[in-house]
Structures are given as structure tokens and as C-alpha cells.
Amino acid sequence: MDRVSQCAISTRAMEIGTVSLNTSMNPVSKPVAQVDLATLDKLIDPSTRQILKILHDHHVPTRIVGGAVRDLLLRKSPRDIDLVVDADPSEILFLLELYGIESEVSGISHGTVKAVFRANGQREKVEITSLGYRIRLKSQRPFLQKAKNWSRDSAMRDLSINAMSLDLHGHIWDYQGGYEDLKHSRIRMLPDTRANVTEDPNQIMRYFKALTMFPNPRMVKSDLDWIRKHVHLLAGSEDDDRIMRNLLSIQRSDNAHKIINLMCQLGIKKYIPYLPC
């Protein structure tokens, strides 16, 4: 199996274009890549390492997920290490209390518990999210949704390239075709993203921000068609700080002109009036 130095993905020069794909999930029975454990260890801060040791000692299945895995394959240093565990948030809270570690539960609706460490007047937080955990109101009653396995959890991510996971043996698992998409500089939405945009229109902006990762990104035509038809969901969100931060990030990117031109073609300026079309 290739080491990260050998399997890191290059971003070949391609013009912005669209492709049609069969986006059905493909179950995998083996990892798609291997990360050198020494490389991985250098990226883990002391607070995260302490949490990983606790989870390991108590036999809690744990993986690193999302952008950190993507960045490792792109030979970038991950900004954040996000952990997903096959355990209920109550179990994680129990372990944190057992070890005298402060916790925050502001993200509990998504199964996220934060371990809080204080040192030298600073607060460091480690996010620990339960596998595919969502709580929503349904007919005014709390409704709990839980994924049964890592494959289903990956399907709940926003983009295929953010859906890969890395186990603590250095194996990278890909259930949504993100590895191939990354190799081809392709940004592809996952089906759950479309369902979630109604609740969080900022995910549309996250899609365009993802395009900045590649000098010449490729897109899936059905994604662009869907955005064009649902761009009205951005109505009333022009003052959302996240919308503005994502737009600033796009404007600072090397291919800002291409991406902003695409956003204008899709009608986003009607709802984000400060978009520089």
C-alpha cells in the first residue's frame, strides 16, 4: 500500500468543466491508501493525543474524518483534526468526566461533544462526534437519527472529498468515491447535502469555496443544475457571517475570477447582492 508521500494526489491542470457521473455509493472492503503513522503522529497535538489515548484505552472505535484526510492526501498540513467515534455522546461525556476533563455540548444536535483543555490562559478544544448522529424536531418532538456504520456516516458529509476517514492504523477508507474525485480535481456533492441545504443554505457557499482547492476544478453537471434551481434558498442569508467569510475566502483564491463568474451565472447575486459580478 502506498505511503502518503507516494499516494499524495496531484492537481493536474484542467479547465473548469462539468461531467456527468453515476454517483451511487460503492461499498469498499479494503482501504484505498495508507498514511505513514510517523507522519500522522506529528500532526496530532497533545490535547488530541490525550483524547485518542482515552478512547483507545476504553475500546472506542475512532477515526479521523473530513478535511484532515483530504489535506493529508494533498500533502497539506490539516488545520483541524476532527474525530468521529462509534459511541453515543453520553458515553463520551462519561469518559471525559471520569478523567476530569471539562466538556461543552453546544453541538449535541449533531452528536458533537467538545473536550476543553485550559493552559496558560488559553482554551483548546477537541471535537468528538458520534457516528452519524443527528437530533431534529419532527412534529415538535425530538427525533434521533443514527448511522449504523462508517459507510452511512460518510454519506452524511457534504462533499465526496470530505467523506473519507482515517483509522488509527493509518488506513484511509472511502465509501463515496472521494479518492478518485480528489485525483481528478473534482468537487461532487453528496445526496444528503441537498437535503440539508434547506436547513443550512451556507452549504451552497461551502461548495463554491471547495472549488478554490484546485487551480482548475471539475464539477458534476447535476450539482450545478441543482444549485441553479435552489439558489433561492440563499434568500435572507446575506447577513450571515459564514456566507461573508466563505465569499472572502473565494475572493482571495487564485481562481477567484472563474468561481465568482460561475456563481453569477447561477444567479447567486440576486440573493447575495454584494457578490462582485
MOVENFEN-V774387 format. One record per helix or strand of 3 or more residues. SS is the DSSP state (A for helix, B for strand). FROM is the first residue (numbers start at 0). TO is the last residue. Records with the same first field share a line. If there is no record, write none. Layout:
# MOVENFEN-V774387
SS = FROM-TO + FROM-TO
This chain:
# MOVENFEN-V774387
A = 3-6 + 36-42 + 45-56 + 66-72 + 88-97 + 107-109 + 149-154 + 159-161 + 177-182 + 190-195 + 201-212 + 220-233 + 240-250 + 255-264 + 267-269
B = 16-18 + 61-64 + 81-84 + 101-106 + 111-118 + 121-129 + 132-137 + 140-145 + 164-166 + 170-172 + 217-219
